[in-house]
Amino acid sequence: MRSRYSAFVMQREDYLLATWHSSRRPSGVRFDAGVKWLGLEVRDHHQLDDCHAEVEFVARQRDSTGRAVRLHERSRFVRQADGDVMRWYYLDGDWR
C-alpha cells in the first residue's frame, strides 16, 4: 500500500498499472492537477490466506481548491505468480 501511495504522490501511472490486478486494471490513471498529498496512515492489515490480504488506510490530500480531503479505504490484494516470482496486486477496495 505504501508503494502505491508513493506512486500516486509521484504520479507514476506505470507503477500503479503494473501493481493493479489484470482483471480490474483500468486503461489509465487520471491524476488531479493541483492535489497536494499530505500523508498515509495504514490503520489495519491482515493476510487472509497465502494469496489474499486486506489493508485499511486513510490518505490525506489537499485538493486544487485548498479543501482537505480524507480517502478512507479497505483495499483487497491478491498474490499471484509473475514468472518465478510471487507478487501482490491491488484488486479493489471499499470506500469508508
Phi, psi and omega per residue, in radians:
M1 nan -0.724 -3.125
R2 -1.085 -0.671 -3.138
S3 -1.189 -0.625 3.100
R4 -1.219 -0.670 3.054
Y5 -1.031 -0.843 3.130
S6 -1.029 -0.661 3.119
A7 -1.139 -0.639 3.058
F8 -1.141 -0.769 3.136
V9 -1.034 -0.746 -3.079
M10 -1.569 0.033 -3.131
Q11 0.950 0.864 -3.140
R12 -1.678 1.384 -3.135
E13 -1.005 -0.688 -3.119
D14 -1.017 -0.767 -3.138
Y15 -1.199 -0.773 -3.140
L16 -1.033 -0.809 3.140
L17 -1.148 -0.640 3.141
A18 -1.199 -0.438 -3.119
T19 -1.734 0.070 3.094
W20 -1.614 2.352 3.133
H21 -1.076 2.407 -3.053
S22 -1.032 -0.479 -3.126
S23 -1.271 -0.294 -3.087
R24 -2.211 0.026 -3.031
R25 -1.181 2.214 3.062
P26 -1.307 2.943 3.124
S27 -1.301 -0.370 3.137
G28 -2.868 2.997 3.128
V29 -2.134 2.265 3.122
R30 -1.732 2.230 3.092
F31 -1.826 2.317 -3.135
D32 -1.393 2.200 3.130
A33 -1.135 2.418 3.056
G34 1.480 0.011 3.121
V35 -1.319 2.356 3.041
K36 -2.033 2.039 3.120
W37 -1.359 2.361 -3.021
L38 -1.957 -0.293 3.119
G39 2.753 2.868 3.141
L40 -2.268 2.311 3.024
E41 -2.126 2.023 3.037
V42 -1.505 1.992 -3.053
R43 -1.561 -0.553 -3.094
D44 -2.782 2.603 3.032
H45 -2.721 2.462 3.040
H46 -2.743 2.537 3.109
Q47 -1.587 2.134 -3.093
L48 -1.372 -0.652 3.069
D49 -2.794 -2.906 -3.083
D50 -1.088 -0.429 -3.011
C51 -2.171 0.130 -3.117
H52 -2.400 2.393 3.131
A53 -2.565 2.785 3.075
E54 -2.270 2.536 3.096
V55 -2.340 2.211 3.038
E56 -1.801 2.274 -3.095
F57 -2.504 2.809 2.961
V58 -2.212 2.132 3.045
A59 -1.921 2.367 -3.130
R60 -1.945 2.486 3.103
Q61 -2.592 2.833 2.999
R62 -1.996 2.146 -3.088
D63 -1.365 -3.136 -3.039
S64 -1.148 -0.291 3.099
T65 -1.618 -0.069 -3.122
G66 1.640 0.001 -3.133
R67 -1.347 2.363 3.093
A68 -1.347 2.394 -3.107
V69 -2.310 2.362 3.033
R70 -1.923 2.225 3.064
L71 -1.903 1.936 -3.061
H72 -2.003 2.100 -3.059
E73 -2.498 2.573 2.885
R74 -1.854 1.932 -3.071
S75 -1.677 2.570 3.066
R76 -1.963 2.386 3.139
F77 -2.180 2.607 3.091
V78 -2.209 2.456 3.131
R79 -1.760 2.286 -3.025
Q80 -2.584 2.660 3.136
A81 -1.243 2.407 2.993
D82 -2.201 1.550 -2.977
G83 1.216 -2.167 -3.135
D84 -1.615 0.034 -3.052
V85 -1.978 2.404 3.036
M86 -1.573 2.284 -3.117
R87 -2.267 2.643 3.043
W88 -1.590 2.361 3.123
Y89 -2.191 2.444 3.049
Y90 -1.209 2.257 -3.135
L91 -1.772 -1.059 3.131
D92 -2.957 -3.066 -3.142
G93 -2.806 2.840 3.084
D94 -1.983 2.198 3.070
W95 -1.283 2.479 -3.128
R96 -1.884 nan nan
